Amino acid sequence: MPLWVKATGKWGSILVIIALVITLLKQLIAFIGFVTGAIKLLIILVFVAVIVGVGFLALRAWNGRKRFEN
């Protein structure tokens, strides 16, 4: 086997491993971005639900007070 084929095989496999590690890190960063985006959306939805719940309770209390006044 010629020497350049041996050298290419060794360096090629090292470069492939480096490329795979870089690709894995890019995918990991993208996944973390997706998860943080989902958490942000969940926090916003919970906040909106709390605001709507407080509004509903205030409206219910206001309607209940109107009934007792009449």
N, C-alpha and C positions, 0 to 999 in steps of 0.2 A: 504494500500500500504506500503510495507516495506520501512524502512528508507534508505537503500542503493540504492533503485531504485530512490527515490526522489533526493538523493545527486548526483547520476550518471546522472540523467536527467538535473539537474541544471549545473553541471560542464561540462557535455557533450555539452550542448548548448553553453556555454561560449567558450569551445575549438573549436567548429565548427565555431563560429563567428570569433575567432582569425585566424583560418585556412583560412577562406574566405577573411579576410582582407589581409593576407599575399599573397594569390593567386592573389588578385586584384592588389596589389602593384607590384608583379612580372610581371603581364601582362602589367601594366602601364609603367614599366621600359622598357620592350621589345618594346612596341609601340613607346615610345620616341626614342629608338635606331633606329627603322625602319624609323621614320620621319626624324631624323637627317641624316641618310644614304641617304634617298631620296633627302634631301636638298643639301647634298654634291655632289651627282650625278648631280643634276640640275645645281649647280654652275660650275662644271667641263664642262658640255655640253654648257653652256652659254659662258664660257671662250674659248672653242674650236670654237664655232660659231663666236665669235669676232675675233679670230686670222685668221680664214678662210676668214671672211669678209674683214679684213684689207689686207690680201694677195690678194684677188680678186680685190680690189680697186687699189692696187699698180700695179698689172699686167695690169689692164685696162688702168691706166695712162701711164704705160710704152709703151703699144701697141699704145696708142693714140699719144704719143710723136714721135714714130717711123714713123707713117703715115705723120706727119707734116714735118719731116726732109726730106723725099723723095720727 
